[in-house]
Amino acid sequence: MTAAEKQTMGFQTEVRQLLNLMIHSLYSEKEIFLRELISNASDAADKLRFEALKNDSLYEGDSAISLRVDVDREARTLTVSDNGIGMSRDEVIHNIGTIAHSGTKRFFERLTGDEARDARLIGQFGVGFYSAFMVADRVTLQTRRAGAPADEGVMWESTGEGEYTVENVHRPERGTIVTLHLREGEDEFLDAWRVRSIIHKYSDHIAWPILMRKEDGGDETVNKASALWARPRNEITELEYDEFYKQTTHDYEAPLAHIHSRVEGKQEYIALLYVPRHAPFDLYDRERRYGIKLYVRRVFIMDDAEQLMPAYLRFVRGVIDAADLPLNVSREILQSSRDIDAIRAGATRRVLDLLAELADSETEKDKYQEFWGEFGTVLKEGVIEDQANRERLAKLMRWSSTRSDEPKISLAEYVARMAPGQNQIYYLTAESLGAARNSPHLEVFRSRGIEVLLLTDRIDEWVMTHLTEFDGKPLRSVAKGDLDLKGVGNEAGEAVTPPEAPEMKELTARMARALGERVKEVRVSTRLTDSPACLVAGEHDLGMHLERLLKAAGQKAPGTKPILEVNPHHPLIRRLAAEAEGRRFEDWSQLLFDQALLAEGGTLEDGAGYVRRLNELLLALSPAS
C-alpha cells in the first residue's frame, strides 16, 4: 500500500477507552474542548516560529501567523485552524492514532468514577485533543507540515468508535484544520456569540491572534493576542492568570499559587511561574518533560527547558522570557551558559520565596499543607542537591511527630516547643507512620515529654545525611549511638535510667557471646521503659533503615552489625539474667534479638528458627510442662 492510498486503522486500546469516556462527557463542562483545540493550535504556531529561526523557508512566503475559529450553521460544523508547523502523515498517526507516550494506562488506573476529579486528569495526561468527541460525532483533520510539498497533505477522520482513516491529500496551505461535525443537541457551539464568549473566557491571553468572521463578512481578532506575561501585573486579573495557566498546562483546575516577576540588570527576564494544585501523574519519572517554556524576546524557543529549574522543582509550570539570549539558542548553549545559570538561580529563589510566603502566612498555612501533601517528597530532594538553598529548604520541610493530633510541623515549630534542657532535634526514620509511632526507641522520649520527628518517606534517610542542623541545633537520630537525656524533659524519666549493676554487666557479656557475629555489642539501654530490647546503630554507622533501602534498591550496603540494647527493668531480662548458661539461654538471647529486629522493620534470615525457639520457650513456660 502506498502512502497516497487511504488506510483504515484501529486506535490503540487505551485510546478507544478514552474516546468512550469523552463521548460520555468526562469533562463536567463541555466547552473546555475549544480551549484544548486552540491551545494545540497555539503550540503549532509557536513551533513554526522557532523552527523558522534556522530555516525561514518554512514560512513559505507568509510569515503572518494566526489561528481561526469558524462556525457553519448549515453544515453543523465548528472548525479550528492554524497556519503553524503542521504534521506529516507519520506524525498524524503517532500523535493522534496512539497516545502510549502520554502514559494512558496510568491515566485509566487513576480514574475514580468521580466526573469532576477524573476531568482534572485530562490535562495531566496530555490527551485534550480527544475532548472534541464530547460534542462531535465525527472529527476531520487536514494538515500539511511546513516545508513539505502540497501533495503531502494528510487527512485524518474518525467517528470515535474504534477506527480512523488516514490518506494523503493535496493541500497548498501549511498548518492544520480540525473540523468538528457536531452532534444533535450541541447547537450552542454553532452560535458565534457563544463561541466568542468561550474564547474570551479561556483563550483571551493566547499570544497569536484568533480570528473569526464578522457578520458583515470581514475578519476580527477576538482575543487580546498579547503575551500575558509581558503585561504589567496590575493590569492582569486573577482569573486571567488562572486561565493562562490552564491553557498552557492543559490542567483543568486553577493553580495553587503563582509568581510574576520582571528582573532587570545584568540579566533581564520575565518569569511567570505557577505551583499546580495537584501532582502530575509522571512526577517521579526520570525521563519526564519539564514544565517551563523558554521564550527569548517573546519568541518561543522550547517547552521543556529543564535547565531553567532544578529537578526538585520540576512540578513548577510557567514561562520565562529572556531578553539577552541568542534567538537560535540550543540545549547545548543552555547547558553552558552563565546567563542561564543566573536565570535559573533567580527563578529558583523566587519559587522558594513564594513557598515560604505560603508556609509562613497564617491565612495560607492550610494551602501550604495541601502543597506539601502533593509535592513535599520531591521538594526534599533539594536538601540533597542544592547546597546553596539548603537553609531555605530546611525551613520549608514538614514532618510528622509524636504529637499525633497535629498536622505536619516545621523545624522552627519543633525548636520553639523543645523540652526544658533540650539542645538537639530528635528524629526517627521508619517504613511507615504506624511503625514509627510503635517503635521502642520512643519510649524514654514519651516518658520525658520530649517530641520526636517521625520520618517515613524513603528519601528521608538521605535527607538527614545532608541536613545535620537547624537553627544551631543538631539533628539526632534516636536509633543511633549513645543516648544521654540527663536533665532533659520531665524528671520522672530519671527513674528509668538503669544502674550500672554487676549482674547487668555479666548478662550483657553472656548475651554477646550467645549472639556472636550477629551483634557488635550488647549493652544496657537508656532508651527503653516498656520493651525488653531494641537494636541501635553505631554513632557513625549506616542506619539500619537506610541499609535496608539500599539493599532493596540493589545497591551494596556496608553490612554493619547492630548494637543490642536491653532493658534491665523488664521481667524478661530479669528472667534471662537468672538463667544459667546453656541452649535455653542462647535461645532466649536469639529470640530477643529477632524480636528487636522485627520491631525495627527488618526481615528475619531464619524465620523457621525463630518460630522453633519461640514454640519451645512457650512450652517450657506453660503450666502443662
C-alpha positions in Angstrom: 0.0 0.0 0.0 1.4 3.4 -1.0 1.3 6.4 1.3 -1.2 8.1 -1.0 -3.8 5.4 -0.5 -6.5 5.6 2.2 -5.9 3.5 5.2 -8.3 2.4 7.9 -6.5 1.8 11.1 -7.5 0.9 14.6 -7.0 3.0 17.7 -4.7 1.9 20.4 -6.8 0.1 23.1 -6.3 2.9 25.6 -7.4 5.4 23.0 -10.7 3.5 22.5 -11.3 3.6 26.2 -10.5 7.3 26.3 -12.8 8.1 23.4 -15.6 6.2 25.2 -15.1 8.4 28.2 -15.0 11.5 26.1 -18.2 10.6 24.2 -19.9 10.2 27.6 -18.7 13.7 28.7 -15.8 13.1 31.0 -15.5 16.9 31.4 -18.1 18.5 33.6 -18.1 21.5 31.2 -18.1 20.5 27.5 -17.0 23.9 26.4 -13.5 23.1 27.5 -12.9 21.3 24.2 -12.5 24.6 22.5 -9.7 25.6 24.9 -7.9 22.4 24.2 -8.0 22.7 20.4 -7.0 26.4 20.5 -4.1 25.5 22.8 -2.9 22.8 20.4 -3.1 25.3 17.5 -1.1 27.9 19.5 1.6 25.3 20.2 1.8 24.6 16.5 2.3 28.3 15.8 5.0 28.5 18.4 6.9 25.6 16.9 6.8 27.0 13.4 8.2 30.3 14.6 11.0 28.5 16.4 11.9 26.2 13.6 11.8 29.1 11.1 14.6 30.8 13.1 17.0 28.3 11.4 15.0 27.9 8.2 12.8 30.8 7.2 11.7 29.0 4.1 9.2 27.2 6.4 7.1 30.4 6.2 6.6 29.6 2.5 6.4 33.4 1.8 3.8 34.0 4.5 5.2 34.9 8.0 1.9 36.2 9.3 0.8 33.5 11.8 -2.8 33.3 13.1 -5.5 31.0 14.4 -9.1 30.8 13.1 -12.3 29.6 14.6 -15.3 29.3 12.2 -18.9 28.0 12.6 -21.2 26.8 9.9 -24.8 26.5 11.0 -25.9 24.8 7.8 -23.2 22.2 7.8 -23.3 21.9 11.6 -19.6 22.2 11.9 -17.1 24.1 14.1 -13.6 24.5 12.7 -10.3 25.4 14.5 -7.4 26.1 12.2 -3.9 27.4 12.3 -1.1 28.1 9.8 1.6 26.7 12.2 4.0 23.9 11.8 1.5 21.2 10.7 2.1 17.4 10.7 3.4 14.8 8.3 1.5 11.5 7.8 3.7 9.7 10.3 3.3 12.4 12.8 -0.5 12.3 12.5 -0.6 8.5 13.1 1.8 8.8 16.0 0.3 11.8 17.7 -3.4 11.0 17.2 -3.7 7.3 16.5 -1.7 6.3 19.5 -1.0 8.0 22.8 1.1 5.4 24.6 3.8 8.1 25.1 1.4 10.0 27.4 1.1 7.3 29.9 -2.5 6.4 29.2 -2.5 3.2 31.1 -1.7 5.1 34.2 -4.4 7.5 33.3 -7.0 4.8 33.5 -5.5 3.4 36.7 -6.1 6.8 38.3 -9.8 7.2 37.2 -12.1 7.2 40.2 -15.6 7.5 38.6 -15.9 11.0 40.0 -16.6 13.2 37.0 -15.0 16.3 38.4 -11.9 14.5 39.7 -11.5 12.5 36.5 -11.7 15.6 34.3 -8.7 17.0 36.1 -6.6 14.1 34.8 -7.1 15.1 31.1 -4.6 17.9 31.3 -2.1 15.9 33.2 -2.0 13.2 30.6 -1.9 15.4 27.5 -5.0 13.9 25.8 -7.1 17.1 25.3 -7.5 16.6 21.6 -9.9 13.8 22.2 -12.2 16.2 24.1 -13.6 17.1 20.6 -15.6 13.9 20.7 -17.7 15.2 23.6 -19.6 17.4 21.2 -18.8 15.9 17.8 -19.9 12.6 16.3 -17.2 12.9 13.6 -13.9 14.8 13.6 -11.9 15.6 10.4 -8.3 16.8 10.5 -6.4 18.1 7.5 -2.8 19.1 7.8 0.5 19.6 6.0 3.9 20.1 7.5 5.6 23.4 6.7 8.2 22.9 4.0 6.6 19.7 2.6 5.2 19.6 -0.9 1.5 20.3 -1.4 0.7 16.7 -2.4 2.0 15.5 1.1 -1.1 16.9 2.8 -2.8 14.5 5.2 -6.5 13.9 6.0 -7.4 12.1 9.2 -11.0 11.3 10.1 -12.8 9.3 12.8 -16.2 8.9 14.4 -14.5 7.9 17.7 -15.8 4.3 17.5 -12.5 2.4 17.4 -11.1 3.2 14.0 -9.8 6.1 11.9 -8.9 6.7 8.3 -5.8 8.5 7.1 -4.9 9.4 3.5 -2.7 11.8 1.6 -4.4 14.8 0.0 -3.4 17.9 -2.0 -3.1 20.8 0.5 -1.5 24.0 -0.7 -1.5 25.6 2.8 0.7 24.7 5.7 -0.8 24.1 9.1 -3.8 22.2 10.4 -7.6 22.4 10.2 -9.7 20.5 12.8 -13.4 20.2 11.8 -16.0 19.1 14.3 -19.3 17.7 12.9 -21.4 18.5 15.9 -23.8 16.0 17.5 -27.5 16.7 17.7 -28.2 18.8 20.8 -24.9 20.7 20.7 -26.3 23.7 18.8 -24.9 26.2 21.4 -21.5 25.7 19.7 -23.0 26.9 16.4 -23.7 30.3 17.9 -20.9 32.7 17.0 -21.6 34.9 20.1 -21.4 31.8 22.4 -18.1 30.7 20.7 -16.6 34.2 21.2 -17.5 34.2 24.8 -15.8 30.8 25.3 -12.6 32.2 23.6 -12.7 35.3 25.8 -13.1 33.0 28.9 -10.4 30.5 28.2 -8.0 31.8 25.5 -8.0 35.6 25.6 -4.3 35.5 26.6 -3.1 33.4 23.6 -0.2 35.4 22.1 -1.4 34.7 18.5 -4.5 36.4 17.0 -7.6 34.2 17.0 -9.7 35.3 14.0 -13.5 34.9 13.5 -15.6 36.1 10.7 -17.9 39.0 11.4 -21.5 39.2 10.3 -20.5 41.7 7.6 -18.0 39.3 6.1 -14.7 40.6 7.4 -12.5 39.1 10.0 -12.0 40.3 13.5 -9.5 39.3 16.3 -11.5 38.1 19.2 -8.7 37.8 21.8 -6.2 40.3 23.1 -3.4 38.5 21.2 -0.6 39.7 23.5 1.8 37.8 25.7 0.2 37.9 29.2 3.5 37.7 31.0 4.7 40.9 29.3 1.8 42.9 30.6 2.0 44.9 33.9 0.9 42.8 36.9 -1.7 45.5 37.9 -3.4 45.1 34.6 -3.9 41.3 35.0 -6.8 39.8 36.9 -6.5 36.6 39.0 -8.9 35.0 36.5 -6.6 35.8 33.6 -3.6 34.4 35.5 -5.6 31.2 36.1 -6.8 30.8 32.6 -3.3 31.3 31.2 -2.1 28.5 33.4 -4.9 26.2 32.3 -4.3 27.0 28.7 -0.5 26.4 28.8 -0.7 23.3 31.0 -4.0 21.8 30.0 -4.8 21.4 33.6 -8.5 21.5 34.5 -8.0 23.2 37.9 -6.6 26.6 38.8 -3.1 26.6 40.2 -2.3 26.7 43.9 -0.2 29.9 43.6 1.8 31.9 41.1 4.6 34.5 40.9 5.0 37.1 38.2 8.3 39.0 38.3 10.3 41.2 36.0 14.1 41.1 36.6 16.3 44.0 35.3 20.0 44.4 35.4 22.8 42.3 34.0 20.3 39.5 33.2 16.9 40.7 32.1 14.0 38.3 32.0 10.3 37.9 32.9 9.2 34.9 34.9 5.5 33.8 35.3 5.7 30.7 37.3 2.9 28.5 38.8 2.7 25.9 41.5 0.0 23.4 40.5 -2.7 22.2 42.9 -2.1 18.5 42.2 1.0 16.5 41.3 1.2 15.3 37.7 0.9 11.5 37.1 4.6 11.3 36.0 6.1 13.4 38.8 8.6 10.6 39.7 9.5 9.6 36.1 13.2 10.1 35.4 12.6 10.9 31.8 9.6 13.2 32.2 9.4 16.6 30.5 9.8 19.7 32.5 7.1 22.4 32.7 9.0 25.7 31.9 8.5 27.2 28.4 11.5 29.4 27.3 11.0 32.5 25.2 13.5 35.0 24.0 12.1 38.4 23.3 8.6 36.9 23.0 9.8 34.2 20.6 9.1 30.7 21.7 12.3 28.6 22.0 11.4 25.3 23.8 8.7 24.0 26.0 10.7 21.6 28.3 13.7 23.7 29.3 14.9 21.6 32.3 18.0 23.9 32.6 15.8 26.7 33.9 14.6 25.0 37.0 16.3 22.4 39.3 15.0 18.8 39.3 13.4 19.1 42.7 11.2 21.9 41.4 10.1 20.0 38.3 6.5 20.4 39.3 6.7 24.2 38.6 4.9 25.3 35.4 5.1 28.6 33.5 7.1 30.9 31.2 10.5 32.5 31.3 11.1 35.2 28.7 14.7 36.3 28.5 16.0 39.5 26.8 19.7 38.7 26.2 19.9 35.2 24.9 20.5 34.5 21.2 17.3 33.6 19.3 18.9 30.4 18.0 19.7 29.2 21.5 20.1 25.4 21.7 20.1 22.9 24.5 23.9 22.8 24.3 24.1 26.5 24.7 21.7 26.4 27.7 23.9 23.8 29.4 27.0 26.0 29.3 25.5 29.5 29.6 26.3 31.7 32.6 23.2 33.8 31.8 21.0 30.6 32.1 22.7 29.8 35.4 21.8 33.2 36.7 18.2 33.0 35.5 17.9 29.5 37.0 19.3 30.7 40.3 17.0 33.7 40.4 13.9 31.7 39.4 14.6 29.1 42.0 14.9 31.7 44.7 11.6 33.3 43.7 9.8 29.9 43.8 11.2 29.2 47.2 10.2 32.6 48.4 6.7 32.0 47.2 6.5 28.7 49.1 7.9 30.4 52.2 5.2 33.1 51.9 2.6 30.3 51.8 4.2 28.5 54.7 4.6 31.5 57.0 1.2 33.1 56.3 -1.4 32.5 59.0 -4.1 32.6 56.3 -2.3 30.3 53.8 -1.0 27.6 56.1 -3.7 25.2 55.0 -2.8 25.8 51.4 0.9 25.0 52.2 -0.1 21.8 53.9 -2.0 21.0 50.7 1.1 21.7 48.7 3.2 19.6 51.0 0.9 16.6 50.6 1.3 16.7 46.8 5.0 17.8 46.4 6.8 17.5 49.7 8.6 14.3 48.8 10.0 15.9 45.7 11.0 19.2 47.4 13.0 17.1 49.9 15.4 16.2 47.0 16.6 19.8 47.1 18.1 19.4 50.6 20.4 16.8 49.0 21.0 18.5 45.6 21.0 22.2 46.3 23.5 23.2 48.9 23.1 26.9 48.2 19.5 26.9 49.1 19.6 24.2 51.9 18.8 26.6 54.7 15.8 28.0 52.8 14.6 24.4 52.0 15.1 23.3 55.7 12.5 26.0 56.7 10.0 24.6 54.2 10.3 20.9 55.3 7.3 19.5 57.2 7.3 16.3 59.3 5.0 14.2 61.4 5.8 13.9 65.1 4.9 12.1 68.2 2.2 14.7 68.8 -0.2 12.7 66.7 -3.1 15.1 66.9 -1.4 17.8 64.9 -0.6 18.3 61.2 2.9 18.0 60.0 5.2 20.6 61.6 8.2 22.7 60.6 11.6 22.5 62.2 11.0 26.0 63.5 7.8 24.9 65.3 9.7 21.9 66.8 12.5 24.1 68.1 10.0 26.6 69.6 8.5 23.9 71.8 11.5 21.8 72.7 11.5 20.4 76.2 13.4 22.0 79.1 17.2 21.3 78.8 16.9 20.1 75.2 19.5 21.2 72.7 19.1 18.6 69.9 16.3 17.9 67.4 15.4 14.3 67.7 14.0 12.2 64.8 13.2 8.6 63.9 13.1 7.0 60.4 10.8 4.1 59.7 8.9 2.3 57.0 5.5 3.8 57.9 4.0 6.2 60.4 2.4 3.3 62.3 5.8 1.5 62.6 7.4 4.8 63.8 4.8 5.5 66.4 5.1 2.0 67.9 8.9 2.0 67.8 10.6 1.1 71.2 13.1 3.9 70.6 10.4 6.4 71.5 9.7 5.0 75.0 12.0 7.1 77.0 11.1 10.2 75.0 7.5 9.8 75.7 8.2 9.3 79.4 10.1 12.6 79.5 7.6 14.5 77.3 10.2 15.1 74.5 8.8 15.4 71.0 10.4 13.3 68.2 10.0 13.9 64.5 8.8 10.8 62.6 10.3 10.4 59.1 8.6 7.8 56.9 9.5 8.8 53.2 12.2 6.7 51.7 14.1 9.8 50.8 14.3 11.0 54.5 17.3 8.8 55.3 19.3 10.6 52.5 17.9 14.0 53.5 19.2 13.6 57.0 22.7 12.8 55.8 22.8 16.3 54.4 20.5 18.2 56.9 22.7 17.9 60.0 21.5 21.0 61.9 18.8 23.7 62.1 18.9 27.0 63.9 22.1 25.9 65.6 20.5 22.7 66.9 22.0 19.3 65.7 19.6 16.8 64.3 20.0 13.5 66.1 18.5 10.1 65.2 17.0 8.4 68.3 18.1 5.0 66.9 21.8 5.7 66.6 24.7 5.9 69.1 24.6 6.5 72.9 21.7 8.4 74.3 22.1 10.8 77.1 18.9 12.6 78.2 20.1 13.6 81.7 18.5 16.9 82.6 16.2 16.9 79.6 12.4 16.9 79.8 10.4 15.6 82.7 12.4 14.5 85.8 10.2 11.4 86.0 12.3 10.0 83.3 15.3 9.7 85.7 13.7 6.7 87.3 14.2 4.6 84.2 17.9 5.2 83.9 19.5 1.8 84.6 22.1 1.4 87.3 25.5 0.0 86.4 24.8 -3.2 88.3 27.3 -6.0 88.1 24.7 -8.6 87.2 23.8 -6.5 84.1 27.4 -6.3 83.0 27.6 -10.1 83.3 24.3 -10.6 81.5 25.3 -8.4 78.5 28.7 -10.2 78.2 26.9 -13.6 78.2 24.4 -12.4 75.6 27.1 -11.0 73.4 28.8 -14.5 73.4 25.5 -16.2 72.6 24.7 -13.9 69.7 28.3 -13.9 68.3 28.6 -12.3 64.9 25.1 -11.0 64.8 25.9 -8.0 67.0 28.6 -5.5 67.5 27.8 -5.2 71.2 25.2 -5.9 73.9 24.6 -3.1 76.4 22.2 -1.8 78.9 19.7 0.6 77.4 18.8 4.2 78.4 16.1 4.3 75.7 13.6 1.6 76.9 10.9 1.8 79.5 8.4 -0.9 78.3 10.1 -3.1 75.7 12.7 -5.7 76.7 15.2 -4.9 73.9 15.9 -2.8 70.8 18.5 -2.6 68.1 20.7 0.5 67.7 23.2 1.6 65.0 26.6 2.9 66.0 27.1 6.7 66.1 28.9 6.7 62.8 27.4 3.6 61.2 24.8 3.5 58.4 21.3 3.4 59.9 19.6 0.1 59.7 16.6 1.6 57.8 18.9 3.1 55.2 20.8 -0.1 54.9 17.6 -1.9 54.1 16.6 0.7 51.5 20.0 0.4 49.8 19.7 -3.4 49.6 16.1 -3.1 48.3 17.4 -0.8 45.5 20.1 -3.4 44.6 22.9 -1.4 45.9 25.7 -2.7 48.0 25.4 -1.8 51.7 28.3 -1.9 54.2 26.5 -4.5 56.3 27.5 -3.1 59.7 26.5 -5.0 62.8 23.8 -3.5 65.1 24.1 -3.0 68.9 21.5 -4.8 71.0 20.3 -2.8 74.0 18.4 -4.5 76.8 16.0 -3.0 79.4 17.2 -4.2 82.9 13.8 -3.4 84.4 11.8 -5.7 82.1 10.7 -9.1 83.6 12.1 -11.0 80.6 15.5 -9.5 81.0 15.5 -10.2 84.8 14.4 -13.8 84.0 17.2 -14.1 81.4 19.8 -12.8 84.0 18.8 -15.7 86.3 19.1 -18.3 83.5 22.2 -20.4 83.5 24.5 -20.8 80.5 23.1 -23.3 78.0 21.0 -23.8 75.0 17.9 -22.2 76.6 19.9 -19.0 77.4 21.1 -18.9 73.8 17.6 -19.4 72.5 16.3 -16.6 74.8 19.1 -14.3 73.5 18.4 -15.1 69.9 14.7 -14.6 70.4 15.1 -11.2 71.9 17.4 -10.2 69.1 14.9 -11.4 66.4 12.0 -9.6 68.2 14.1 -6.3 68.2 14.9 -6.8 64.5 11.2 -7.2 63.7 10.3 -4.1 65.7 12.8 -2.2 63.5 11.0 -3.4 60.4 13.8 -5.8 59.5 13.5 -9.3 58.0 14.5 -12.5 59.7 17.1 -14.5 58.0 15.9 -17.7 59.7 12.2 -17.4 60.2 11.8 -21.1 60.9 14.4 -21.0 63.6 12.6 -18.1 65.2 9.3 -20.0 65.3 11.0 -23.1 66.7 12.7 -21.2 69.5 9.5 -19.3 70.3 7.5 -22.5 70.5 10.0 -24.3 72.6 10.2 -21.5 75.1 6.4 -21.2 75.2 6.1 -24.9 76.0 8.8 -24.6 78.7 6.9 -21.8 80.4 3.4 -23.2 80.1 1.8 -24.9 83.2 1.4 -28.2 81.4 5.1 -28.6 81.0 
